[in-house]
């Protein structure tokens, strides 16, 4: 991949399959971001290894100064755990929104996805702050 573009407003980010080599390659090419491919997770969201791999990759990339994006196969049903990854700055979820909009309309589909993402982030923040613990 190359982050060099004839269009100044355009940027490119790789879809890394292996870490940490992908982070080093992105930095060498002056990339500013990586996009984590969530397809494996989406096919088996109950397998904790897939989500752990995404979390580790996001932490690694962010630790090397790269913005972290993620997507491919995310839906209302599986977006929460990925949205809760604090390092993820962007989720590519347009396909899921448009597919859902066929049934409920675009405003409702966008609202539903936003609620799912916000709830996951809020829950994750509460868990990490200790707010979920009972006192007494």
Number of C-alpha atoms within 10 A of each C-alpha: 11 14 17 13 10 7 7 7 6 9 14 17 21 20 18 17 12 9 15 13 10 17 23 14 16 24 17 11 13 15 22 16 23 25 25 25 20 23 15 14 23 21 13 13 17 11 12 10 12 18 20 12 15 21 20 14 24 26 18 17 25 18 12 14 14 22 19 24 20 23 21 19 17 25 19 17 11 18 22 21 19 23 23 19 21 15 20 21 13 13 19 17 18 15 14 18 23 15 14 19 15 10 10 13 13 15 10 14 20 19 12 16 21 14 14 19 21 15 15 19 19 13 17 18 16 13 12 10 10 9 11 12 9 6 5 3
